[in-house]
């Protein structure tokens, strides 16, 4: 029963954290070469791995969760390096708070890596994967709420 509630809660959180593809979504080629495009591509990669985890939560088949979580963990180590001061663009969804509250932004990126690493370890050990996924997606959601411009309706 507890696992069912966790899976339902995780699915709800994933639905909020991973919105469906949008027609107005920014493409990498629409962004200038350099850190803005690089971070967009990094986040797209994180999103693809998050979708693997989300799909696993929905299906209850957890093959591939550990690998996807490890990839997210590795990507998390690159996040802050792709936000040098002044790297803004009209099509970027990065909020100015990234640079005005840099310590918090760094902490959020670090937390993502920790949560993704914990999920990978849990998946490898056959532990409570839904709870680990929920924690990792909570980290994504927290950072996005603070540091990313919301999706347009």
BELLINLIN-V344457 format. One record per residue. N is the residue number from 1. PSI is psi as a letter, one per 30 degrees, with the letter a starting at -180 (999 if undefined). D_FIRST is the distance of its C-alpha to the first C-alpha in Angstrom with 2 decimals. Layout:
N&PSI&D_FIRST / N&PSI&D_FIRST
//
This chain:
1&e&0.00 / 2&e&3.81 / 3&e&5.44 / 4&e&5.10 / 5&e&6.37 / 6&e&8.70 / 7&e&9.90 / 8&e&10.65 / 9&e&12.31 / 10&e&14.10 / 11&e&15.32 / 12&e&16.64 / 13&e&18.33 / 14&e&19.77 / 15&e&21.11 / 16&e&22.92 / 17&f&24.09 / 18&i&25.24 / 19&l&27.24 / 20&l&28.61 / 21&k&32.07 / 22&k&34.79 / 23&f&38.31 / 24&g&39.79 / 25&k&38.11 / 26&k&40.54 / 27&l&41.72 / 28&e&42.95 / 29&f&46.46 / 30&f&46.63 / 31&l&46.49 / 32&k&49.31 / 33&k&49.37 / 34&a&48.35 / 35&e&45.48 / 36&e&44.34 / 37&e&43.97 / 38&e&42.66 / 39&e&39.83 / 40&e&38.97 / 41&e&38.75 / 42&e&36.71 / 43&e&34.17 / 44&e&34.15 / 45&e&33.34 / 46&e&30.49 / 47&e&29.24 / 48&e&29.47 / 49&e&27.47 / 50&e&24.87 / 51&e&24.67 / 52&e&24.06 / 53&e&21.06 / 54&e&19.89 / 55&e&20.39 / 56&e&18.46 / 57&e&15.38 / 58&e&15.84 / 59&f&16.53 / 60&g&14.15 / 61&j&17.48 / 62&g&18.30 / 63&k&21.94 / 64&f&24.22 / 65&e&21.96 / 66&e&23.90 / 67&e&27.20 / 68&e&26.46 / 69&e&25.29 / 70&e&28.47 / 71&e&30.57 / 72&e&29.18 / 73&e&29.88 / 74&e&33.41 / 75&e&34.02 / 76&f&33.00 / 77&f&36.00 / 78&f&38.32 / 79&e&37.19 / 80&f&39.50 / 81&f&42.47 / 82&g&42.34 / 83&h&42.88 / 84&l&46.44 / 85&k&48.12 / 86&g&49.59 / 87&i&47.40 / 88&l&46.79 / 89&k&47.31 / 90&f&47.13 / 91&f&44.41 / 92&k&42.34 / 93&g&39.22 / 94&k&39.71 / 95&l&40.17 / 96&f&43.07 / 97&f&40.67 / 98&e&40.10 / 99&f&43.64 / 100&f&43.97 / 101&h&40.86 / 102&e&41.08 / 103&e&39.55 / 104&e&36.34 / 105&e&36.32 / 106&e&36.84 / 107&e&34.02 / 108&e&31.62 / 109&e&32.76 / 110&e&32.38 / 111&e&28.86 / 112&e&27.92 / 113&e&29.40 / 114&e&27.58 / 115&e&24.13 / 116&e&24.95 / 117&e&26.27 / 118&e&23.23 / 119&e&21.04 / 120&e&23.59 / 121&e&23.55 / 122&e&19.78 / 123&e&19.91 / 124&e&22.87 / 125&f&21.25 / 126&g&18.06 / 127&a&16.01 / 128&i&13.24 / 129&e&14.97 / 130&e&12.87 / 131&e&13.51 / 132&e&17.09 / 133&e&17.60 / 134&e&16.55 / 135&e&19.06 / 136&e&21.70 / 137&f&21.49 / 138&e&21.73 / 139&e&24.93 / 140&e&26.25 / 141&e&25.65 / 142&e&27.33 / 143&e&30.36 / 144&e&30.74 / 145&e&30.69 / 146&e&33.42 / 147&g&35.53 / 148&k&35.28 / 149&k&36.84 / 150&l&34.25 / 151&k&34.27 / 152&k&36.82 / 153&999&35.69
//
